[in-house]
Amino acid sequence: MEPLPATITAITAFLILYRALKARARRRTLHIKPNEERVLILGASSGLGRTLTKHYAQRGARVCAVARRKKQLDELAAECGDGCLAIASDFANASDMVNLRQKLVAEWGGLDTVHICAGVGAVQPVMQLAGPADETGIEHAAEIAKRAADVNFHGVLIATTALIPILKETSLAPAILLVSSVAAVVPAPTRALYAATKAASLLFFQSLAIEQPTIAFTSVLPATIEGNFRASAIDADPDQKAETNKKGLKLDYVARVCTDAVDGQRRGNIVVPWFPYAIAHHLYYLWPSLIERQARKKYDFTP
Ligand SMILES: *[C@@H]1O[C@H](CO)[C@@H](O)[C@H](O)[C@H]1NC(C)=O
């Protein structure tokens, strides 16, 4: 072989091997056995949180399911069996989160993993919320925005600040995963309040990660997931029949992305699917009108 191709081959082989060894060393399951992991799921009563709870229960972890709705939570706990703890609380309520932390210490002596799946949607165009844009209309829009921020931003702040101390004190390899959204990095019509509040918590989370290097922070940014986004929307028209979308990403698939990310101690953002959304995020800086046009088309939005 010529010297140059041989060198390139050697460097490539070295890089592949190096990455594989590094990924292996990063595997968290070497430090925490899957059946000894203590996992907290916030927003466990439906959708992704519910699916994640079942995945962890299946692999033998100790899993604590948290949501406000007690009925759905009890059904889930019954499905998940003995390893499953169900606690009805509000992740955006400081007193609830402090109580939860105390219960986890009492029950398990600590905590290794948190998945933040709780959140609310918003589905109306901004000017529709503001109506005729008189004082009342504007205040109404601001009120809806405040409710979205109370959950999607303040909830994340309250839950993370409450749980970071117990994670750091009691886990060999603490991890927090935030279920964010593609909407946090790519703008979309009818999703302004959702996108804005999701972007707020994403940047909060990323900055917190820099301040807390001993915890692995991961954000998963999925595109539309199967199920009913409208059901979680704070501004949905109650007269409009909620249709379940079956075309979205499969819950099992996104749940797998979340557990794999935590097991591999992945840091930073994971956009799902990477193509085209990670590209769209960057393309927006180069060619915003293209992204705007595509977004109107995707949402079937006529101004
Ligand atoms: C938090 O929850 C408690 C009950 O668990 C309730 O008394 C309190 O008002 C809530 N706080 C807020 C700010 O909603």
Ligand as a Chemical Component Dictionary entry (heavy atoms), coordinates in Angstrom:
data_LIG
# 
_chem_comp.id                   LIG 
_chem_comp.type                 NON-POLYMER 
_chem_comp.pdbx_formal_charge   0 
_chem_comp.three_letter_code    LIG 
# 
loop_
_chem_comp_atom.comp_id 
_chem_comp_atom.atom_id 
_chem_comp_atom.alt_atom_id 
_chem_comp_atom.type_symbol 
_chem_comp_atom.charge 
_chem_comp_atom.model_Cartn_x 
_chem_comp_atom.model_Cartn_y 
_chem_comp_atom.model_Cartn_z 
_chem_comp_atom.pdbx_ordinal 
LIG C1 C1 C 0 -48.635 22.946 46.102 1  
LIG O1 O1 O 0 -49.346 21.831 46.524 2  
LIG C2 C2 C 0 -49.899 21.929 47.844 3  
LIG C3 C3 C 0 -50.548 20.631 48.160 4  
LIG O2 O2 O 0 -49.771 19.540 47.788 5  
LIG C4 C4 C 0 -50.882 23.073 47.866 6  
LIG O3 O3 O 0 -51.372 23.235 49.169 7  
LIG C5 C5 C 0 -50.202 24.341 47.422 8  
LIG O4 O4 O 0 -51.133 25.391 47.307 9  
LIG C6 C6 C 0 -49.524 24.152 46.080 10 
LIG N1 N1 N 0 -48.736 25.330 45.754 11 
LIG C7 C7 C 0 -48.927 26.020 44.644 12 
LIG C8 C8 C 0 -48.010 27.184 44.441 13 
LIG O5 O5 O 0 -49.769 25.722 43.825 14 
# 
loop_
_chem_comp_bond.comp_id 
_chem_comp_bond.atom_id_1 
_chem_comp_bond.atom_id_2 
_chem_comp_bond.value_order 
_chem_comp_bond.pdbx_ordinal 
LIG C1 O1 SING 1  
LIG C1 C6 SING 2  
LIG O1 C2 SING 3  
LIG C2 C3 SING 4  
LIG C2 C4 SING 5  
LIG C3 O2 SING 6  
LIG C4 O3 SING 7  
LIG C4 C5 SING 8  
LIG C5 O4 SING 9  
LIG C5 C6 SING 10 
LIG C6 N1 SING 11 
LIG N1 C7 SING 12 
LIG C7 C8 SING 13 
LIG C7 O5 DOUB 14 
# 
